[in-house]
């Protein structure tokens, strides 16, 4: 009986390990990283602007605040944005702030994963530390205890390739900056090729080295039984033929995919700074005062109302 119980316990350990030992890296990059997962349509609300201005996590906190609390905190934020203390928020100051907020999200994400992988506490993460923490249980058994054995082998090979690319000095040990490049390759120019390669591997289902229209749409939308095609799919089909497929051969090659997922000329933070100033600059002097910002507080930090009141007992830390 004791032997049987020990075997059962070992089996449960296997099940639990399989359930939780999965790669911690972010999802594969499909497109140029934007400031928000929401559509930028002010007619439907300002959630895009909130996440761009505050950062995604802090925007969730502000959704729980009363209008008075939101305005009070916004006033303090404006003082921080106004770096030269001239009483105005210029485009360059707002641009810097938005870039800083987005970078903070990345840093927090890296910090969250860092402590899970830096097992020896030397403030570096070796490939062995990452591999053993993520896949260690399976390596000796060659993934025999995993149902999707091939998928795990593919993930391991892909992680190793990405890790080697991020590891600029080739010592198989990632500094914090290199580990950031591993988790967020879209933020680093030298990771560009591996991002495009991963995208091609995921979308190019027939393996012919190019992406056709069906593969392009299928990566974004798979209809359920009886589900009608939404309007945005037609728009994406038009984008494919008119903008993505620049040589008009009916396919996206690696270069065209690179231009799609990592268009280097697009600065979302710059565009958002221009948008916020345009919408709130009442005297059109191309800079905004605290008064103008607070008069439009809802665009910057306003509650979405649906969540307000549900979590007012939660403790909120100041920015």
N, C-alpha and C positions, 0 to 999 in steps of 0.2 A: 504493500500500500504506500509506504514512504517513497519507494522508487517511482511509483505511478504518479504520486503528487508532485515529485520533483520534476518529472518529465512534463507534466501539465503546466507547472510554473515556468519552465524553460520555453514551452510553446507560447505561453502568454507573453513572455518577454519578446519573443520574435515578432508576434503580432503588433505589440506596442511600438517596437522599433521601426517596423515597416510603416506604421501609421504616421510616425513623426520625423523619421530621418529622410527629409527631402531637402533639396537645395534651397537656400535662403535668399538667393539672388532675386532681383526683381524680374518681372515678366519681360519677355523679349520685346525689344523696341520695334514698334510698327511704323512709327512716324515721328516727326520732329517733336520733341517734348514741349508741351504747351504749359501755360501757367495754371491751368485748371482742367479738370475732366469734363466740365460743363460747357455747353455751347455759349459763345459770346453773343448773346442776343438780349439787349437791355429791355426789349419789349416783354420778355418772359421773366424778368427779374435780374438781379445783380450778383448772382452767385459766382459767376466767372470773375467779376471785378473784386469781390470779397476775397476769393482765394488768391488772386494775383497780388492784391495789396497786402494781405495779412499772412499768406502762406496757407496751405491746405489744412494743417492741423489747427492753427490758431483761429481760422475761420469757423471751425466747429465750435470753439469756445465762445466766440462772439455770437453765434446763433442762439446761445442760451441766455444772453444778457438782455436786460431791459433797455429801451431806447436811451434812458438817462445814463445808464452805465456805459453803453456803447459810445455815447457822445463824450463822456468824461475821459474814457480811455483814448478815444480818437484824438482829443485835444493834446494829450501827452505825447502821442505818436507824432503828431505834426511838429511839435517842438524838437523831437529827435531827428526828423527828416530835414528840417531847416538847419543844415550844417553850418552855414555862415552867419546864422542868427540875424538875418536882415528883415525878418518878418514875412518873407515870401518863400514859397516852395517852387523852385524852378524845375524845368524839365530834367536837367542833369541830376538834381537832388532826388527827384521822384524816381527816375530811372535807376539810380544807385540803390535806393531803398528796396524797390521791387526785386532787383537782382539779388540783393542781400537776403531777402525773405525766402526766395526760392533756394538759394544756396544753403540756408539754414535747414531746410527740409532734408536736403541730401545729407548734410553732416549728421543730423539726428538719426537718419536712417542707417548710415554707416556705423555710428556709435552703438546703435541698438544691436547690430550684428557682430560688432567687433568683440565684445566680451564673450560671445558664444564660441568664437573660433580661436582667440589668442589664449590657448590653453596653458602655455608656460609663462604667461605674463611678461613677455619681453617687449611688448608694444610693437610686435610684428606678427604677421600671420604667414606661416609657410604653407606651401601647397599640401604637404603632408598633414598639417593641422586641419586645413579646410577639408581635404579629401576624407580623412578619417572621421571627422565630426559629422560630415554630411552623409558619407557612404560606408563608413568603416565596418558596420556590422556585416554588410553583404560581400565585401571585397574577398574575404577568404573563401566564401562559398560561390563566388562568381555569379552572384545575384540569383542563385537557384531558388531562394525562398520568396522571390518576388513574382507576382503574376505577370506584370509587364516588363519582363527581363530585358528585352531589347531596348525599351524606352529608357530604362535606367542606365544601361551601357552607353547609350547615345548621350544622355545628360552628363555622364561622367567625362566622356571624351570632349564634349563641348565646353564644359566647365574648365577642363585642363587647358584647352586651346585658348580660351578667353583669359585664364589666369596667366598663361605664358605671355600673351600679348600685353597684358597690363603690367607685368613684371619687367620693367624697362632695362634693368641691369642684368637680367637673366640668372639671378641667384636662387630662384624658386622661393623667394621670401618676399612678401608684399609689405611695403610700408603703408602707412595710412592713406597716403595719396594714391598709391598703386592699387590698394584694395578699393578705394573709391572708384577708380577707373574700372575695376572688375565688376562692381555692383552697378555702376552708372556709366557704361561706356559711351553713351550718347553725349556726355559732357566733355569728352576728350577727343581732340582731333586725331591723335595717334591710334585710337581705337576704332576709327571710322570703318576700316576694311572688315573687321570682325563683325561689326554691327550689320553691315550689308550682307555679309556671308550668312549670318544667322537668319536674317530676314528672308533671303533667297531660299535657304534650306526649308524654312517653315511654310512658305507660300507656294513654292514651285513643287506641286504635288506629283507631277509626272516626271520630274527630274531631268528635264531637257535643257536646264540652264537659263530659262527665261520664264517670265510670268505672263500668262494669257489673261484675258478679261475675266473668265470664269474663276480662275485662281485668285485674281485680285479681289473680286467681289466676295468670293467664298471665304476669304480670310476675315471679312467684316460682318457678313450676314449669311446665316444658314436658315432658310425658312422652315418653320414647323409645318406639320400637315395642315393644309387648308389655309395657311397664313398668306395674306396678300403681300406683295412687295411694297415696302414703304417708299415714299417719294424720294428720300435721300439716296436710295440705291440708284435711281435714274440719274441723279446728279453726279454720283460717283462714276457711273458708266461714262458720262459726258466728260468728266475730269480725266478719266483714263485715256480716252481717244484724243481729246483736245490739248491736254496739258502734260500728262504723265508720259505718254508715248511720243516722245519728241521726234523720233525719226519715222514715225507713222508706218511701222511694219507690223502693227497689231500685237506687239509684245513689249514687255519691259525687260531690258537687259540689266546687268549689274549696275551700269552707270546711271541708268534711268531710275532704278530703285534707290540708288544712293541719293540722287537729287530729290526723290520723294521723301525718304525717311530722315534725311539729314541735310536739309537745305540751309547751308551755312549763312546765307545772306539774311535769313529771317531772324529778327531780334524781337521776340514776343514782349520782353520787358519794355523795350523802347516804344513799341506800338501801344502798349497798355498805358504807359506814362503819357503819351500824346493824347490818347483817348480820354483819360481822366481829366487832363487839363482842359481839353476842348469842351468837355461837358460841364465843367464847373467854373471856368474862367469867365465870369459875367462881364468884366470890362475889357476883355480880349487883349490884355497886355502880356499874354503868353506866360504868365506865372500866376499862382493862386495863393490867396491868403488863408489864414486859419478860419476866418469868418466865412469865406467862400466854401471851404471844405466842410465845415460844420453845417452849413446850410444844405449841403448835399450828403450828409452823413450816411444816408441809407445806401448810396452807391458804394461808399467805401467800406462800411462795417455793419450795415443795418441787419437786424434779425430777420430770418425768413418767416417768422411768426408761427409756423407750424410746430416748431420745437420750443418756442419761448414759453416759459412757465412750467415745463415738465421737469426741469433739472436745476432749479434755482438754488437748491441747497448744496449743489456741488461747489467745491472750492476752486476758484479761478486764480491762477498766478498772473501777476502783472507781466507784460511784455518786457 
